[in-house]
Amino acid sequence: MRIAIVSDAWEPQVNGVVNTIKNTRHSLLELGHDVLLVTPDNCRTFACPTYPEIRLAYQPYAKVAASLDGFVPDCIHIATEGPMGLAARRYCLNRGLHFTSAYHTRFPEYLRSRSRIPLALSYCWLRWFHGPSKAVMVATPRMQDALQQRGFTNLSLWGRGVDTTHFAPREREQSCIERPLHLYVGRLAVEKNVDAFLQLDVPGSKWVIGDGPLREALEQRYPAVHFLGAKPNNELAPYYSCADVFVFPSRTDTFGLVLIEAMACGVPVAAYPVEGPIDVVAQGRSGMLDDDLGRACQQALALDRVEVRQCALAYSWEAATRQFLHHLHPVRHAGAPQEHGLPEVVGI
């Protein structure tokens, strides 16, 4: 099957959406499918408001249309709601094509934390964006319930996976590390609530891997914390394995791929009992969830790292990708006439 995936999130960005798309593409190819990724590569870009590290495509409709016209996909999946996603949505609606979409990120909550835009307004826009989608894929049952309560329809579950061969326990570096070592991996942005981790009064040391708009301010505010900068996903496993506990302070993530990556390396998780961690972490087995994050860190240290890894083995990219395939819709119903020569719309 010929599958086109359109996304605003792509390299050099380092985040869960990019990792999900890369691993899904790999699994689709392994299963024998032909995959086209339509990303902002070779597009003019501009800095995302409030997040200049992320570049968004400027008027990408021509590229999106040309890419999809040339590929002639059997299925089109729109991964993100940015300019690339908007262009693909318009392309499909102009031609009467079916598509699926995904809800990866809690943009309404992020926008409210950065710009005070009301949640109701953001969710109204997202309902409009996803309204024509034949299946809106979400990562967890709780996220599905939350969006249903917001008026979303055609919701389907699409889980996530981990490469348990790459993310696996390794020999732990012991020298020059003040233990217990508390590790955070992720963006350094207001929605990630990193302050809640860094201000904890816990023994040992704290490492932070990631970059973002708050990095400079956090480095100045917490000089005792070791900031390592962003690392490619394929370099993270040794850092995970080195840690005694993985701390996940976010209260707004829809899943949190880093949770299962850490667990696959045998590292117990400390997090709040909120969407994302509550769907991924097995309480008392692979991590501890507590409204007192410091207490969660302390209790997580006592967990069996072998059992932590066993909990992560339930997640595989092949299983997640088969879910993805099940929810895809053909661009046309069987027997529908082919359309040619429709005018392209300039702009997004």
MARGU-705966 format. One record per atom (N, C-alpha, C): x, y negated, z negated. Coordinates in pm, whole numbers, padded with zeros to 5 digits, always signed. Each point is the difference from the previous one (the first is absolute). Layout:
// MARGU-705966
XYZ ...
This chain:
// MARGU-705966
+00085+00119+00000 -00085-00119+00000 +00089-00124+00000 -00044-00103+00070 +00075-00126+00010 -00059-00097-00103 +00082-00036-00099 -00048-00079-00113 +00079-00131-00006 -00070-00112+00003 +00061-00132-00014 -00026-00052-00141 +00105-00046-00066 -00011-00059-00133 +00050-00144+00008 -00084-00095-00037 +00033-00142+00008 +00022-00052-00142 +00113-00066-00021 +00031-00045-00136 +00076-00131+00001 -00034-00089-00093 +00078-00121-00026 +00122+00031-00085 -00008+00104-00081 +00109+00038-00089 +00094+00095+00072 +00126-00040+00010 +00098+00086+00064 +00139-00048-00039 +00100+00077+00037 +00138-00035-00032 +00033-00140+00054 +00079-00081-00071 +00081+00038-00116 -00071-00007-00135 -00133-00015-00001 -00071+00001-00127 +00023+00134-00071 +00008-00005-00132 +00015+00121-00082 -00118+00003-00096 -00098+00083+00030 -00118+00009-00086 -00074+00131+00026 -00103+00025-00078 -00073+00125+00011 -00073+00017+00131 -00049-00110+00057 -00071+00010+00128 +00095+00046+00109 +00118-00060+00007 +00099+00039+00100 +00040+00146-00019 +00025+00041-00123 +00037+00139-00025 -00112+00096+00038 -00123-00038-00027 -00114+00085+00036 -00008+00018+00151 +00013-00110+00073 -00009+00008+00146 +00115+00082+00057 +00121-00020-00050 +00115+00075+00051 -00016+00150-00025 -00041+00036-00121 -00016+00142-00031 -00117+00062+00073 -00107-00077+00018 -00115+00052+00075 +00038+00023+00146 +00071-00094+00058 +00046+00018+00139 +00086+00126+00011 +00093+00017-00092 +00088+00117+00004 -00083+00129-00008 -00096+00004-00090 -00082+00121-00015 -00086+00023+00123 -00053-00107+00059 -00081+00015+00121 +00085+00058+00114 +00122-00049+00014 +00089+00053+00103 +00031+00147-00026 +00023+00035-00127 +00026+00139-00036 -00117+00090+00034 -00120-00055-00007 -00122+00076+00032 -00030+00001+00149 +00084-00065+00079 -00014+00008+00144 -00076-00113+00066 -00027-00108-00073 -00075-00112+00056 +00095-00105+00058 -00052-00080+00090 +00076-00111+00060 -00042-00127-00072 +00097-00075-00053 -00032-00115-00086 +00064-00127+00056 -00080-00106+00007 +00050-00134+00034 -00020-00091-00120 +00108-00062-00045 -00011-00102-00104 +00003-00137+00066 -00101-00081-00028 -00007-00136+00053 +00024-00093-00119 +00117-00062-00002 +00045-00079-00115 +00045-00139+00047 +00037-00088-00092 +00042-00135+00040 +00134-00008+00072 +00066+00113+00023 +00127-00004+00074 -00017-00076+00131 +00097-00085+00030 +00003-00076+00126 -00113-00104+00011 -00067-00027-00110 -00100-00108-00003 +00062-00124-00066 -00049-00116+00039 +00032-00120-00077 -00065+00015-00136 +00068-00044-00104 -00053+00019-00134 +00005-00129-00079 -00075-00002-00109 +00003-00111-00095 -00002+00056-00140 +00044-00078-00096 +00008+00046-00138 -00139+00012-00060 -00023+00110-00069 -00127+00019-00069 -00012-00105-00111 -00111-00072-00007 -00017-00100-00106 +00018+00062-00138 +00075-00066-00084 +00035+00040-00136 +00093+00121-00005 +00035+00058+00115 +00088+00117+00001 +00088-00006+00124 +00096-00095+00005 +00077-00026+00122 +00086+00117+00046 +00026+00097-00089 +00080+00115+00041 -00073+00087+00102 -00132-00011+00003 -00080+00078+00096 -00030-00087+00121 +00031+00051+00117 -00024-00072+00125 -00124+00059+00068 -00092-00087+00038 -00122+00041+00068 +00007-00038+00148 -00060+00083+00084 +00002-00025+00144 -00086-00121+00034 +00050-00080+00094 -00073-00119+00045 -00065+00031+00134 -00133-00007+00004 -00080+00025+00120 +00046+00128+00072 -00016+00116-00065 +00052+00125+00057 -00096+00073+00094 -00114-00063+00035 -00101+00075+00076 +00055+00057+00130 +00077-00078+00074 +00050+00047+00130 +00086+00125-00016 +00087+00000-00103 +00085+00117-00022 -00085+00120-00042 -00093-00022-00090 -00083+00111-00047 -00080+00059+00117 -00062-00087+00079 -00080+00048+00112 +00086+00075+00101 +00117-00055+00034 +00086+00066+00097 +00049+00135-00051 +00033+00007-00127 +00048+00126-00058 -00109+00106+00002 -00120-00037-00039 -00108+00097-00004 -00046+00037+00141 -00004-00097+00091 -00036+00032+00139 +00099+00099+00060 +00129-00020-00028 +00101+00088+00057 +00001+00139-00060 -00036+00010-00128 +00004+00129-00070 -00126+00084+00025 -00113-00065+00020 -00131+00066+00018 -00024+00099-00114 -00018-00049-00121 -00013+00091-00115 -00133+00072-00005 +00003+00116-00063 -00124+00071-00031 -00064-00057-00126 +00084-00047-00092 -00049-00058-00126 +00083-00124-00032 -00066-00099-00059 +00068-00123-00043 -00025-00019-00148 +00109-00018-00074 -00010-00025-00144 +00063-00134-00032 -00074-00085-00069 +00049-00133-00040 +00039+00007-00147 +00130-00015-00027 +00051+00024-00134 -00009-00120-00092 -00001-00122+00057 +00005-00120-00083 -00094-00107+00053 -00027-00098-00084 -00099-00103+00035 +00061-00133+00043 +00128+00001+00040 +00067-00122+00044 -00022-00029+00147 +00083-00086+00059 -00017-00036+00140 +00003+00119+00096 +00087+00098-00023 +00003+00118+00086 -00130+00078-00012 -00048+00016-00123 -00126+00070-00020 -00117-00072+00061 -00001-00133-00013 -00107-00080+00060 +00001+00013+00152 +00119+00000+00059 +00010+00014+00144 -00051+00136+00046 +00038+00106-00072 -00047+00133+00037 -00151+00013-00019 -00053-00059-00106 -00145+00001-00022 -00071-00067+00117 +00048-00118+00042 -00062-00070+00112 +00011+00081+00129 +00116+00059+00021 +00021+00084+00119 -00106+00110+00006 -00018+00070-00112 -00095+00111-00002 -00143-00050+00020 -00038-00107-00066 -00136-00050+00013 -00026-00052+00141 +00098-00066+00062 -00016-00048+00137 -00027+00113+00098 +00059+00115-00027 -00010+00113+00093 -00099+00106-00045 -00067-00023-00110 -00096+00098-00049 +00064+00128-00049 +00121-00012-00059 +00074+00117-00046 -00017+00019-00151 -00006+00124-00041 -00005+00030-00143 +00141-00007-00058 +00006-00031-00128 +00129+00000-00070 -00023+00032-00146 +00108+00038-00067 -00002+00017-00146 +00094-00104-00060 -00011-00019-00130 +00084-00098-00068 +00037+00052-00138 +00087-00073-00069 +00043+00039-00134 -00001-00119-00093 -00027+00028-00126 +00007-00102-00104 +00116+00042-00092 +00117-00058+00026 +00121+00036-00076 +00021-00086-00123 -00038-00126+00009 +00046-00098-00098 -00115-00086-00051 +00001-00031-00128 -00103-00084-00061 +00027-00148+00031 -00019-00037+00127 +00025-00138+00039 -00085-00101-00077 -00128+00025-00028 -00077-00101-00072 +00061-00034-00136 +00044+00104-00073 +00060-00026-00131 +00134-00072+00016 +00078+00037+00104 +00127-00066+00022 -00021-00147+00035 -00097-00027+00088 -00026-00138+00039 -00046-00083-00119 -00081+00060-00085 -00048-00075-00118 +00116-00032-00093 +00094+00095-00016 +00113-00025-00090 +00095-00105+00055 +00004-00017+00133 +00092-00094+00062 -00065-00134+00031 -00127+00002+00042 -00060-00124+00050 -00136-00032-00060 -00049+00086-00089 -00130-00020-00067 -00118+00008+00096 +00019+00063+00116 -00114+00022+00091 -00096+00097-00067 -00130-00033-00006 -00096+00087-00070 -00004+00141+00059 -00013+00100-00086 -00008+00138+00046 -00116+00021+00097 -00114-00061-00028 -00118+00020+00084 +00026-00041+00144 +00075-00109+00018 +00029-00048+00134 +00092+00098+00074 +00105+00047-00067 +00095+00092+00064 -00067+00132+00034 -00081+00051-00092 -00067+00127+00027 -00103-00014+00112 -00062-00114+00011 -00092-00025+00111 +00073+00010+00134 +00118-00059+00006 +00079+00005+00123 +00043+00143+00031 +00041+00075-00103 +00043+00138+00022 -00115+00089+00043 -00120-00024-00052 -00117+00077+00047 -00024-00027+00148 +00018-00128+00041 -00014-00033+00141 +00105+00074+00083 +00125-00002-00046 +00108+00063+00076 -00026+00149+00017 -00032+00069-00108 -00014+00146+00004 -00139+00046+00042 -00093-00093+00013 -00137+00038+00032 -00015+00090+00122 +00066-00029+00114 -00016+00085+00118 +00078+00131-00006 +00087+00017-00099 +00084+00120-00007 -00085+00124-00020 +00035+00106+00071 -00074+00126-00014 +00038+00073-00128 +00116-00031-00056 +00041+00058-00129 +00104-00094-00062 -00031-00049-00118 +00094-00085-00074 +00071+00090-00101 +00128+00026+00023 +00073+00098-00081 +00060-00066-00123 -00024+00061-00116 +00052-00049-00128 +00072+00115-00071 +00091-00035-00091 +00091+00099-00054 -00056+00081-00116 -00096-00054-00077 -00045+00068-00121 -00152-00008-00014 -00058+00096-00073 -00144-00006-00024 -00043-00127-00074 +00081-00048-00093 -00038-00121-00073 +00000-00123+00091 +00094-00004+00094 +00000-00110+00096 -00123+00010+00090 -00037+00121+00036 -00120+00019+00081 -00124-00050-00075 -00011+00035-00127 -00114-00045-00081 -00001-00152-00014 +00119-00059-00021 +00008-00144-00018 -00045-00074+00126 +00040+00049+00117 -00039-00065+00124 -00148+00023+00032 -00051+00116-00035 -00144+00023+00019 -00081-00101-00082 +00046-00028-00119 -00069-00098-00084 +00009-00140+00058 +00101-00022+00085 +00016-00130+00067 -00073-00005+00134 -00073+00106+00034 -00080-00002+00122 +00067+00059+00122 +00113+00067-00015 +00067+00063+00113 -00070+00131+00035 +00003+00037+00128 -00062+00124+00046 +00103+00081+00079 -00037+00123+00036 +00085+00089+00080 +00137+00021-00065 +00002+00015-00131 +00126+00020-00072 +00039+00148+00000 +00129+00027+00019 +00051+00137+00002 +00130+00007-00079 +00026+00113-00062 +00120+00017-00080 +00117+00046+00086 +00111-00070-00012 +00124+00036+00067 +00111-00012-00104 +00047+00115-00049 +00100+00002-00105 +00139-00035+00051 +00098+00010-00089 +00137-00031+00034 +00089+00119-00037 +00121+00000+00048 +00089+00112-00025 +00138-00046-00039 +00087+00097-00017 +00139-00027-00033 +00085+00109+00063 +00118-00037+00046 +00096+00097+00052 +00074+00059-00119 -00046+00116-00046 +00056+00059-00123 +00136+00064+00023 +00044+00007+00125 +00137+00044+00026 +00098-00114-00025 -00037-00117+00049 +00086-00118-00020 -00014-00054-00143 -00124-00019-00044 -00024-00049-00136 -00004+00120-00094 +00115+00030-00054 +00017+00117-00086 +00103-00033-00108 -00004+00072-00113 +00096-00027-00107 +00144+00016+00049 +00085-00090-00043 +00142+00003+00034 +00082-00014-00128 +00129+00024+00015 +00088-00017-00116 -00007-00144-00047 -00018-00019-00129 -00021-00131-00056 +00132-00064-00041 +00021-00121+00049 +00118-00077-00038 -00010-00039-00147 +00103+00031-00077 -00004-00027-00144 +00089-00117-00042 +00103-00029+00077 +00096-00101-00044 -00056-00140+00017 +00035-00086-00092 -00028-00144+00007 -00149-00033+00004 -00084+00090-00047 -00145-00027-00003 -00046+00004-00145 -00061-00107-00043 -00056-00005-00134 -00138+00064+00004 -00014+00114-00063 -00127+00073+00006 -00084-00024-00125 -00132+00017+00019 -00071+00046+00119 -00005-00106+00110 +00008+00046+00125 -00004-00089+00116 -00144-00009+00051 -00053-00123-00001 -00135-00027+00050 +00011-00061+00140 -00067+00059+00098 +00014-00041+00139 -00133-00050+00056 +00007-00110+00076 -00113-00049+00079 +00044-00006+00146 -00086+00047+00091 +00024-00010+00143 -00123-00062+00064 +00018-00110+00071 -00115-00063+00067 +00026-00146+00029 -00102-00064+00059 +00013-00141+00031 +00006-00083-00127 +00071-00111+00009 +00008-00093-00112 -00092-00117+00033 -00128+00022-00027 -00104-00097+00033 -00101-00002-00113 -00076-00107-00008 -00088-00021-00115 -00099+00114-00019 -00050+00058+00111 -00102+00105-00013 +00056+00129-00058 +00133+00014-00002 +00060+00123-00053 +00018-00004-00151 -00021-00117-00062 +00000-00010-00146 +00133+00046-00061 +00110-00028+00069 +00131+00049-00044 +00039-00059-00136 -00047-00120-00029 +00029-00061-00131 -00040+00091-00115 -00111+00071+00017 -00049+00087-00107 +00102+00107-00035 +00077+00044+00097 +00108+00096-00024 +00123-00068-00058 +00042-00109+00063 +00128-00061-00036 -00002-00061-00140 -00117-00040-00048 -00005-00060-00132 -00017+00102-00113 -00008+00129+00035 -00013+00103-00102 +00125+00007-00088 -00022+00017-00128 +00110+00020-00094 +00019+00150-00018 +00077+00060+00090 +00025+00143-00004 +00150+00024-00006 +00042+00112-00061 +00144+00029-00007 +00055+00036+00137 +00133-00004+00013 +00063+00040+00124 +00012-00115+00098 -00016+00031+00129 +00020-00099+00105 -00112+00004+00102 -00005-00105+00083 -00103-00013+00102 +00065-00028+00135 -00042+00077+00100 +00044-00023+00137 -00121-00037+00085 +00021-00090+00094 -00105-00042+00091 +00051+00014+00143 -00072+00076+00082 +00032+00014+00141 -00114-00062+00080 +00032-00098+00082 -00102-00066+00080 +00035-00146+00020 -00078-00063+00085 +00020-00141+00030 -00137-00066+00013 -00001-00132+00007 -00125-00071+00014 +00011-00141-00051 -00109-00074+00007 +00004-00143-00032 +00036-00031-00145 -00016+00095-00091 +00029-00027-00141 +00140+00043-00042 +00078+00053+00091 +00128+00058-00043 +00090-00101-00070 +00021-00116+00060 +00091-00098-00058 -00047-00043-00138 -00130-00026-00013 -00053-00043-00130 +00014+00110-00104 -00025+00125+00038 +00011+00110-00094 +00145+00023-00043 +00092-00014+00094 +00142+00017-00035 +00044-00106-00100 -00050-00121+00015 +00036-00106-00094 -00066+00022-00137 -00123+00050+00002 -00076+00019-00123 +00048+00121-00080 +00051+00102+00070 +00040+00125-00068 +00144+00036+00038 +00098-00072-00052 +00140+00022+00039 +00054+00137-00040 -00061+00067-00096 +00049+00130-00044 -00045+00114+00092 -00096-00029+00087 -00052+00102+00091 +00091+00011+00122 +00020+00122+00047 +00086+00024+00116 -00087+00001+00126 +00010-00105+00083 -00076-00010+00125 +00087+00053+00114 -00046+00105+00066 +00078+00067+00103 -00040-00040+00142 -00105-00080+00015 -00045-00038+00133 -00081+00110+00066 -00043-00025+00122 -00080+00098+00074 +00090+00113+00050 -00055+00122+00000 +00069+00117+00052 -00090+00071+00100 +00057+00051+00109 -00081+00078+00094 -00058+00122-00070 -00115+00043+00047 -00067+00114-00063 +00088+00123-00006 +00083+00020+00104 +00082+00122+00003 +00120-00008-00094 +00018-00112-00070 +00109-00013-00097 -00049-00001-00144 -00128+00015-00022 -00056-00018-00134 +00017+00120-00092 +00005+00121+00056 -00004+00120-00084 +00108+00002-00109 +00125-00035+00028 +00100+00002-00109 -00032-00098-00112 -00060-00114+00035 -00036-00098-00104 -00114+00053-00087 -00101+00060+00066 -00107+00061-00078 +00057+00104-00097 +00082+00090+00054 +00051+00111-00082 +00081-00049-00118 +00063-00115+00015 +00083-00056-00106 -00082-00050-00118 -00126-00036+00026 -00084-00064-00102 -00053+00099-00102 -00028-00049-00120 -00066+00079-00103 -00151-00015+00006 -00047-00117+00044 -00144-00023+00013 -00021-00101+00113 -00103+00023+00079 -00036-00092+00107 -00117-00084-00049 +00018-00132+00000 -00101-00090-00054 -00075-00067+00115 -00132+00010-00004 -00086-00052+00106 -00100-00097-00063 +00032-00130-00003 -00084-00096-00073 -00118-00055+00079 -00011+00033+00129 -00106-00057+00082 -00139+00043-00048 -00094-00093+00007 -00140+00031-00031 -00088-00007+00125 +00061-00020+00118 -00081-00025+00121 +00033+00092+00116 +00093+00094-00014 +00035+00087+00112 -00112+00101+00027 -00019+00031+00128 -00102+00098+00037 +00049+00143-00015 +00131+00021+00001 +00054+00136-00016 +00134-00006-00073 +00103-00050+00067 +00133-00006-00060 +00085+00119+00041 +00050-00002+00126 +00084+00110+00048 +00122+00021-00088 +00052-00107-00057 +00120+00013-00083 -00026+00090-00120 -00125+00012-00044 -00031+00086-00114 +00034+00145+00032 -00047+00049+00117 +00026+00141+00030 +00145+00021+00045 +00064-00103+00055 +00142+00013+00032 +00080+00020-00128 -00028-00081-00103 +00069+00015-00128 -00031+00135-00063 -00127+00038+00000 -00039+00128-00059 +00069+00117+00071 +00012-00008+00133 +00065+00108+00076 +00147+00014-00039 +00059-00109-00048 +00138+00004-00050 +00007+00042-00146 -00114+00032-00059 -00004+00045-00138 -00007-00111-00102 -00031-00122+00043 +00001-00116-00090 -00142-00028-00049 -00025+00005-00130 -00134-00029-00052 -00036-00147+00019 -00128-00025+00013 -00052-00134+00030 -00062-00061-00125 +00021-00129-00018 -00071-00079-00101 -00077-00109+00074 -00131-00006-00024 -00083-00094+00076 -00126-00030-00080 -00074-00097+00052 -00131-00032-00058 -00104+00099+00053 -00107+00026-00075 -00106+00091+00045 -00097-00071+00095 +00048-00029+00121 -00078-00075+00098 +00004+00075+00133 -00081-00047+00097 +00000+00059+00133 +00142+00009+00053 +00028+00108+00067 +00135+00028+00046 +00061+00101-00095 +00060-00044-00111 +00058+00096-00094 -00099+00103-00052 -00122-00042-00030 -00095+00094-00060 -00039+00110+00099 +00016-00027+00131 -00030+00100+00102 +00119+00088+00031 +00119-00044-00033 +00123+00069+00041 +00069+00070-00116 +00002-00062-00116 +00077+00050-00114 -00084+00096-00083 +00055+00117-00029 -00065+00096-00090 +00039-00036-00143 -00098-00053-00072 +00028-00052-00135 +00062+00108-00089 +00115-00033-00060 +00066+00093-00090 +00082+00107+00070 -00004+00002+00134 +00078+00100+00075 +00101-00066+00092 -00046-00093+00084 +00094-00069+00089 +00022-00145-00041 -00072-00044-00101 +00018-00137-00046 -00095-00033-00113 +00012-00121-00050 -00087-00048-00107 -00064-00131+00044 -00132-00007-00013 -00076-00120+00034 -00053-00060-00130 +00029-00127-00021 -00040-00063-00125 -00011-00151+00024 -00098-00063-00064 -00010-00145+00009 +00117-00069-00067 +00070+00072-00086 +00126-00047-00058 +00112+00061+00083 +00056-00077+00093 +00099+00054+00093 +00127+00045-00072 +00038-00070-00105 +00117+00040-00077 -00019+00137-00064 -00119+00025-00054 -00029+00130-00060 +00001+00110+00107 -00053-00033+00119 +00002+00096+00110 +00143+00038+00036 +00091-00099+00001 +00141+00026+00030 +00060+00096-00104 -00026-00029-00126 +00056+00082-00107 -00052+00144+00009 -00129+00017+00021 -00059+00134+00004 +00042+00077+00126 +00020-00072+00111 +00039+00067+00126 +00136+00065-00013 +00088-00055-00083 +00135+00054-00015 -00001+00144-00052 -00108+00039-00065 -00005+00134-00059 -00051+00106+00098 -00042-00040+00119 -00059+00095+00094 +00106+00085+00068 -00042+00120+00040 +00088+00098+00066 +00018-00038+00147 +00122-00030+00040 +00026-00045+00136 -00031+00108+00104 +00013+00126-00038 -00036+00109+00093 -00150-00002+00027 -00080-00018-00104 -00145-00006+00020 -00041-00125+00076 +00072-00111-00024 -00028-00123+00074 +00011+00028+00150 +00108+00065+00041 +00017+00030+00142 -00109+00095+00050 -00037+00098-00078 -00104+00094+00042 -00130-00073+00033 -00031-00104-00074 -00122-00078+00026 +00009-00070+00136 +00121-00043+00038 +00016-00070+00127 -00010+00093+00120 +00025+00129-00020 -00001+00094+00111 -00139+00020+00060 -00102-00049-00069 -00137+00010+00054 -00021-00096+00117 +00091-00095+00018 -00015-00099+00106 +00093+00036+00116 -00056+00007+00120 +00083+00024+00118 -00048-00088+00113 +00093-00043+00085 -00038-00084+00113 -00078+00079+00105 +00026+00130+00010 -00077+00079+00097 -00147+00004-00039 -00027+00024-00129 -00140+00003-00045 -00066-00137+00018 +00073-00106-00035 -00056-00135+00016 -00027-00031+00147 +00090+00043+00087 -00016-00029+00143 -00117+00079+00058 -00022+00119-00047 -00117+00076+00048 -00129-00070-00042 -00002-00061-00119 -00114-00082-00039 -00018-00116+00098 +00110-00067+00031 -00002-00112+00094 -00059+00044+00134 +00046+00112+00051 -00050+00050+00128 -00149+00030-00005 -00044+00054-00111 -00142+00035-00014 -00090-00123+00011 +00050-00113-00046 -00082-00122-00002 +00008-00082+00128 +00095+00032+00088 +00011-00076+00125 -00124+00022+00087 -00033-00101+00080 -00112+00009+00093 +00052-00023+00142 -00052+00074+00098 +00039-00029+00139 -00044-00140+00038 +00080-00063+00087 -00031-00138+00037 -00135-00011+00070 -00043+00108+00065 -00132+00004+00063 -00067+00131-00030 -00133+00000-00004 -00072+00125-00010 +00021+00080+00127 -00009+00131-00012 +00018+00085+00117 -00097-00040+00110 +00052-00014+00120 -00086-00034+00113 -00020-00147+00021 +00055-00086-00089 -00018-00144+00017 +00082-00047+00119 -00050-00094+00078 +00074-00047+00118 +00125-00075-00039 +00103+00011+00083 +00123-00076-00020 -00021-00143+00046 +00062-00095-00068 -00011-00140+00035 +00134-00051+00046 +00000-00078+00106 +00124-00053+00056 -00017-00148+00028 +00110-00070+00000 +00000-00138+00050 -00070-00101-00090 -00022+00033-00128 -00061-00098-00089 +00099-00112-00026 -00046-00124-00006 +00093-00112-00021 +00060+00005-00139 +00127-00035-00009 +00066-00009-00128 -00033-00132-00068 -00010+00001-00130 -00028-00121-00076 +00132-00056-00050 +00024-00125+00029 +00124-00063-00044 -00011-00032-00149 +00111+00017-00070 +00003-00033-00143 +00015+00124-00082 -00059+00000-00118 +00012+00116-00088 -00072+00118+00063 
